[in-house]
Amino acid sequence: MRTEGLSKHYGGVEAMNDANFFMRRGEHVAIVGDNGAGKSTIVRQLTGVEQPTKGRIFFDGHEVRFGGPMDAREAGIETVFQNLALADELDVPSNIFLGRELTRFNLGPFSILDEKKMTEIALEGLKTTGVKIPHLKNTIRNMSGGQRQCVAISRAAAFASKLIIMDEPTAALGVAETAQVEEIIKKLKAQGIPLILISHNLRQVFDLVDRIFVFRRGRIVCSLDAKNTDGSELVELITGIKHAEDVPGAMPN
């Protein structure tokens, strides 16, 4: 994934300006910054939720312009948004296949769903990520926050052929549930699945990613190797106390 001069303006407000972002195959990268720094804005541009005001996006060696999230999905990009985008009244397999249901007979509005096949694939997806949910036929409404998050991540892992993006995946979770999600992310890394992680949790960032992009006031300040920096330095970059040129090894935008 690579962007050139990616910008998003809402009227006179510059939510993101001239962002040059890049990541390599198999790499896990983090995007960090204060509230309003542009972290979620770039995710919406990369996944087709919104159209950039200007700039270019390249994915898998080609320039792309996704007309919507389904275009990004078809290209192999899956996103776990903060609101999870789950249907409370449906069970686990139905949520994993939401919008991509398998049918035994395709007769338009009278199609018959292949529930057996969807359940089998859902179990495989959960197994791949190490998620254990005792009763797949329970509705999402009756599950804990951690279980819901794991279903959303498993859905992404089941279909993402090239990239997973996670926007604050553990923001509303407790300690045990956060640890479970982090283990899933580590499994994805071991499988070579690239991932973009947006997080305020710097401990989590250092534990899970190879490289870190720092956003401030809608701009990318710099990118750094996670092993060559620390939490104090990141905070100084996020708040503007320190600048990219003051940090050895930092790559300015």
Summary of the structure (lengths in Angstrom):
residues: 253
radius of gyration: 18.9
end to end distance: 15.3
largest distance: 63.8
contacts: 796
relative contact order: 0.17
helix: 37%
strand: 26%
